[in-house]
Amino acid sequence: MKLLGSLTSPYVRKTRIVLAEKKIDCEFVVDNGGQDGLGLADHNPLCRIPVLLLDDGTSLFDSRVIVEYLDNLAPNNRLIPPPGRERIQIKRWEALADGILDAAVAAIMESRRPAKQQSKDVIERNHKVIDFGLAAFANELGQQTWCHGTAITLADIALGSVLGYLDFRFPELDWRTSHANLALHFDKLMQRPSFSDTTPQG
């Protein structure tokens, strides 16, 4: 298998962390399809990363699809529970994390437009989504050791990917002071090789 992605994408990082936690051998190829992403069209018609290329030539895209495939590929260290209420709870955490990341990316993309074309309303609205999302995460996590249950799950990986991306792209955002429990949780996650080895670069 090959994973196509960048060293900065939080969606790619989430996938790489799952690969590491599951101890699945997979070649990582730094490839985001070029400046416009269109170089990925043969593997992903949406021209987005990550893309997982299977040995039979099949390609999988969207991090949510890929991580579910990987979790089912190897029975060890299950990160997503079987169908039922617990599974929905984990996927809910992932949906919240991906929503925050979508808002963060949208804010960055807007801020990179020429100054006269930028919309402050768009940037501010997405920053509010980030704030609301982090507050929800902090409330849900509380003083728990893990997001769900007694071991790391996809929920923790999704949350860690969010917090790492905010540190990388929004260093001015003081989320650690506002949400001390998230800071403690993230620091614990960063002690795992799967997290420390995938710290965003670039």
N, C-alpha and C positions, 0 to 999 in steps of 0.2 A: 504494500500500500504506500501511497504518497499523499502527504498533506500539503496543499498549496496555500500560502498565506504570507503575511507580513510579520515583522517583528514588533509592530506597534498595535495591531488590531486586537481589541479586547475579546472579540468573538473567536479569533484564531487562538488567542491565549487560553480561553476556556477549553477549547478542543485539545490543545497541547497538554494542559493540566490533566484532563481526563485520560489521555493516552498514557501519561506518566503514572498516574494513580492506578491505572489498570494494568500497567507494565506490558503494554502492547507495542511491539516493534513496528515502527512506521517512519519512513523517510520524510523529513521536513524540507520542503523546497520553498525558498523565499521567492515568491512570485505573486504579485497583486494584479497582473494583467496589464501593466503599463500605466501611464498617467491617466488614461480614461477607462481603464479596466477592461477594455474590449478584447484584450488578448486572452481573456478567460472564456470567451464565448463558446469555444469548442467543448468546454467542460461544464460550463454553467451559463445558460442563456441569460441569466440575470446579471452576469459579469461582476460577481461579488465574491469575496473570500469570507470564510474558508471554503475550500473544495477538497473533498477526499476522493482520491482515485483508487478504486479497488483493483485487485489483481486481474479480474475478468474484464476490465475495461469500463466498468460502470463508474459513474461519478455521482457523488452525493454532495449536496450543498445545503446551506443554512446550518449554523452551528447547532441548533436544537435537534435537527434531524441527525446530524453526524454524531453528536454525543450519545444519543439514544441508540444508534446503531453500534457504537463502540461498547456501550455498557452491556448490550446483549451479546456482543461478539465473544466476550470472555466472562465466565461465571464468577471470577474472583473479584473481591472488593466491589460489590454491587453499589452503585451510586444513585440508582433510581429504583424505588420499590416496584413490585408487581402492580398490575392494575388494581385500583381501589382508592380509598380516601387518602392514604399516605402518599401515593404517587401524585395525586392532584395537588397536594400541599407542596411537594417538591417542585412540581412544574409551575406552581403559582409563584414561588420564590424566583424561579428562572425567568418567568414572564416579567416580574417586577424589575429584575436586574437588566434584562434586555431593553425594557422600556426606558430605564435611566440612561443606558448607553446610547440608545437611539436619540434621546434628547441631548446628550453631551456631544455626540457627533454632529447633530444638526446645528447646535450652537457654534461649534468650531467652524463648520463649513460656512455659516453665515458671516462669522467674524473675518473670514478670509476673503470675502468679496471686496471689491473696491469700496472705499469708505462711503462714497456717495450713494452706493447701491445697497448698503447694509440696512437691515431693519432692526432697530434697537428693541422693538416689541417682540420680534421673533427670538432674539437672543435672551431677553428677560423672561419670556414665557418658558423657554426651555430650561433656563436656570431654576425657575420655580418648580418645574417638574423634577429636576434633580434634587432640590431641597425636600420636596414632598416625599419622593421616593426614599431618600436616606432616612427621613424621619420614620417612615413606615418600617423600613428594615430595622432600625434601632428599637422600635417598639416591639416588633415581632421577635427579635433576638432576645431582648431583655438580658437576663443574667445566665442564659443557657450556655452550656459548653459548646454545643453545636447548633446549627440552625434547626436541625430536626434529628431526633433520636440520639444515639450514643456514639456516633462516629461520623466522619466526614461524608457528605453526600454532594450531589450536584448543586444543592442549594448553597452550600458553603463555597463551592468553586465559582458559582455564578456571582455571589456577593463579593468574593475576593477579586474577581476579574474587574468588577465595577470600581472597587476602591483603588485598585492598582492603576486603573486608567485615569481616575480623577487625580491621583497623585502625579501622574505623568503629564496630563494635559491641562490640569487646573491647579497648579501649585498654590495659587492664591486662595483657593477654597479651603477654609479651615474646618473641614468636617470632623477632624479628630477632637477638637475642643467641644464642638456641639454634640458629638456622639461618641463619648468615651468608650462605650461598650463595643462599638464597631471597630475602634482603633485597637483595642485589646484583641479582638477576634482576628483582625487582619494581621497583627504582629505575630500571632500564633500560626496563622496560615503561612506566613512568609518564612517560617522556620522549616517548612517542608520543601524538599528539593523540587517538587513539581511546580511550586510557586517561585522559589528563588531563581530557578534556572530559566524561567520564562518572563522575567521582568522586562517590560517594554524597553526597546532600544531604538534610538533614531531621533 
